[in-house]
Amino acid sequence: MADKVAVGGDDKTIHTYTLSRNTLTPASELRDSTAPISALSFSTSGHYLAASTSTGKLLVYNSSPSADYSLATNRWSSHTARITSIAWSSDDKFAASGSLDTNV
């Protein structure tokens, strides 16, 4: 069984990988962000990847087994500061984010 891994950073790029046993294999590079990546979270089912930025924006990618990490939405931008955490509901319908602006 292969698992998914996502890594983001100050270069505004998200690198995705598949992990099988102890081997990481590059899958894709996502370059939709206009600010450094501050948090990442796969949904419970693994069908979505949420990526947040240092400017308070949240991007969501399709990451189901047959998906190509296409951008599902980039319209979530309620925070005014760096997002530090993201959590998904068990049914993948909702994501909650916490930020340095002290809001959820």
N, C-alpha and C positions, 0 to 999 in steps of 0.2 A: 504494500500500500504506500502511495506517495502522499506526502503532506505538502501544504503550501506555506511559503515563508515570504514575507515582504519586509523590505528595509528601505527607509527613507532618510533624507538628511538635509543639510544646509544647501546642497546643490539643486534643490527643488525637484529631484528625480526620485521615483520609487522604483526599486529593483525587485522583481518578483522571481522566485525560485521554486522548484519542486525539490522536496527532500525525500529521498528513498534510502532507507537504512542510515548510512552515515555520509551520503553523497548529496551535495547541493548542485542542482543543475539550473543554470539561468533560464528563465522563461520569457521575461519581457522587461522593458524599461518604460515607465509611464512618466510623461513630461508635461502634464496638463497644469501643474501647479505654477503659480506666479510668485510663490513665497516658500521659504524652507518648510519641510515637512516636520511636524511636531509630534504626531501620534498616528498609529495605524491599528486597525482592528478588523479581523475577518468576522462576518456574521456567524451565528451559531451553526448554520448549515454549511457555511463556507461559500455560499453563492454570491456574497457581496464583500467588498473590501472598502472600508471607510478610511479616508486619509485626511488628516487635518493639517492646518498650516499655522505658522507663527502669527498670522494676521487675523485668525479667527474664522477661516473658511473651512468648510467640509466638502470633500469630493467623494463620490461613491462610484465604485467600479463594479461591473459584472464580473464575477470570478467563479461562476459555476464550472463544473468540469469541462463543459463544451464551449465555454466563453473565452473570448480573447482579451479580457480586461478592458473592454470598451467602457467609456464613461457613461454611467447611468444618470448621474446628475451632478451638477456643480453649483446648484442654486441655494445651498444651505450656508448662510453667512450671518448668523445672529450674534456671534461673539465680537467683542471689540478688542480682544487680546489673544495671546497664544492659547490654543486648545491643548490641554495636557492629558486628557483621557477620553476614551470612547467606549461605550458599552452597548451591545445589541440586545433587543428583546429575544426571547426564545423562539419566536415565530418569524424572525427577520423583518418584521414590519416597521419597527421603530429603532432608532439609534439615539442614545443620549450622549451629550458631550459636556465635559467640564472644562473650564477655562480660568486663566489668571484674572479674568474680569469678575470673578466670584459668582458666576452664573452657571446654571446647568441647562 
